[in-house]
Amino acid sequence: MNLVSYEEFKKTDSYQTFIKENPSTGTLKVEVFTAYQAIPISDTDIIITKDIDNQKVLFFVGKTDSSGVISNIKLPSPEEDKDYKPGSPPKSTVYDVTAIHEGFEKIKKYDVAIYGNTGVIQYIKMIPEVTMEGES
């Protein structure tokens, strides 16, 4: 599967179909921590992708701030579901959110649903790597 930037993806026919289905925008806030949210983890790499028509589209790359947070990541989403009825899931688009930080579990990956005109928070709990004595 080819990794392509969102800008490159916009030049493809697949983009026209994708944006027709996702004409709105939702926002994502990512919070990375350890010790049951007691210790924020800064400088964690956050990568947001989505598999679309045999391409892995890269929507966002960034690092958490000193509070372990990245806010206001804007992602394409379906229109807000104004006819939403409890018991049926509202329309959303699912993205892959990956967190990488040296010294912690190698890779944490989450499927995150984004909804039109709605903010979503994804908490990511990182667990420090434990090395056995004598390992390097």
C-alpha positions as CSV (number, residue, x, y, z in Angstrom):
1,M,0.0,0.0,0.0
2,N,1.4,3.4,-1.0
3,L,1.8,6.2,1.6
4,V,0.7,9.5,0.1
5,S,0.3,12.9,1.6
6,Y,-3.1,14.5,1.8
7,E,-2.0,17.1,-0.8
8,E,-1.0,14.4,-3.3
9,F,-4.3,12.5,-2.5
10,K,-6.2,15.7,-3.5
11,K,-5.0,15.2,-7.1
12,T,-6.6,11.8,-7.5
13,D,-10.0,10.6,-8.6
14,S,-10.4,8.9,-5.2
15,Y,-10.3,12.3,-3.5
16,Q,-13.4,13.5,-5.3
17,T,-15.4,10.5,-4.0
18,F,-13.9,10.9,-0.5
19,I,-14.6,14.6,-0.2
20,K,-18.2,14.1,-1.5
21,E,-18.8,11.7,1.4
22,N,-16.9,13.9,3.9
23,P,-17.7,17.5,3.0
24,S,-17.6,18.7,6.7
25,T,-14.9,19.0,9.3
26,G,-14.5,17.4,12.7
27,T,-11.7,18.1,15.2
28,L,-9.5,15.8,17.1
29,K,-7.6,16.4,20.4
30,V,-5.0,13.9,21.4
31,E,-3.9,13.5,25.0
32,V,-0.9,11.3,25.8
33,F,-0.1,10.3,29.3
34,T,1.3,7.7,31.7
35,A,0.5,6.8,35.3
36,Y,-3.3,7.0,35.0
37,Q,-3.2,10.4,33.4
38,A,-0.9,11.8,36.2
39,I,2.1,12.4,33.9
40,P,1.7,14.0,30.4
41,I,4.1,12.8,27.8
42,S,5.5,15.6,25.6
43,D,7.2,15.1,22.2
44,T,5.1,12.0,21.3
45,D,4.9,11.6,17.6
46,I,1.2,11.5,16.5
47,I,0.5,10.3,12.9
48,I,-3.0,10.2,11.5
49,T,-3.8,8.1,8.3
50,K,-6.6,6.5,6.5
51,D,-6.6,3.7,4.0
52,I,-8.5,4.8,0.9
53,D,-8.5,2.8,-2.4
54,N,-5.2,1.0,-1.8
55,Q,-3.5,4.1,-0.6
56,K,-2.5,5.0,3.0
57,V,-3.3,8.8,3.1
58,L,-1.3,10.8,5.6
59,F,-3.6,13.5,7.1
60,F,-1.5,14.8,10.0
61,V,1.9,14.5,11.6
62,G,2.8,16.3,14.8
63,K,4.2,16.1,18.3
64,T,2.5,16.6,21.6
65,D,3.2,19.7,23.6
66,S,4.6,19.9,27.2
67,S,1.1,19.0,28.5
68,G,1.1,15.8,26.3
69,V,-1.6,17.4,24.0
70,I,-2.2,18.2,20.4
71,S,-5.4,20.2,19.9
72,N,-7.6,21.2,17.0
73,I,-6.6,18.7,14.4
74,K,-9.1,19.3,11.6
75,L,-10.1,16.2,9.6
76,P,-12.7,15.7,6.8
77,S,-16.0,14.1,8.1
78,P,-19.6,13.6,7.0
79,E,-22.1,16.4,7.6
80,E,-23.4,16.7,11.1
81,D,-26.3,14.2,11.5
82,K,-29.1,16.5,12.5
83,D,-31.6,13.6,12.3
84,Y,-29.7,11.5,14.7
85,K,-31.8,9.2,16.8
86,P,-30.5,7.4,19.9
87,G,-29.8,3.7,19.2
88,S,-28.4,4.3,15.7
89,P,-24.8,5.3,15.2
90,P,-24.3,8.8,13.7
91,K,-22.3,9.2,10.4
92,S,-18.6,9.3,10.9
93,T,-15.3,8.7,9.2
94,V,-12.7,6.5,11.0
95,Y,-9.0,7.4,11.0
96,D,-5.9,5.5,12.2
97,V,-4.2,7.5,15.0
98,T,-0.7,6.2,15.8
99,A,1.4,7.4,18.8
100,I,5.2,6.7,18.9
101,H,7.6,7.7,21.7
102,E,11.1,6.3,22.4
103,G,11.3,4.6,25.8
104,F,7.6,3.6,25.7
105,E,5.7,0.8,24.1
106,K,6.8,0.8,20.5
107,I,3.6,1.8,18.7
108,K,0.1,2.6,20.0
109,K,-2.6,2.6,17.3
110,Y,-6.3,3.5,17.6
111,D,-9.2,3.7,15.2
112,V,-10.9,7.1,15.9
113,A,-14.3,8.1,14.5
114,I,-14.6,11.7,13.5
115,Y,-18.1,13.4,13.3
116,G,-19.2,16.5,11.4
117,N,-18.9,19.8,13.4
118,T,-17.9,17.8,16.5
119,G,-14.8,17.6,18.6
120,V,-13.4,14.2,19.6
121,I,-10.8,13.6,22.4
122,Q,-8.5,10.5,22.1
123,Y,-6.7,9.6,25.3
124,I,-3.5,7.5,24.7
125,K,-2.0,5.7,27.7
126,M,1.7,5.0,27.1
127,I,3.5,2.3,29.2
128,P,7.2,2.7,29.8
129,E,9.4,0.0,28.3
130,V,11.0,-2.2,30.9
131,T,14.4,-3.6,30.1
132,M,15.8,-6.6,32.0
133,E,19.1,-6.2,33.7
134,G,21.9,-7.0,31.3
135,E,20.0,-6.0,28.2
136,S,21.0,-3.0,26.2
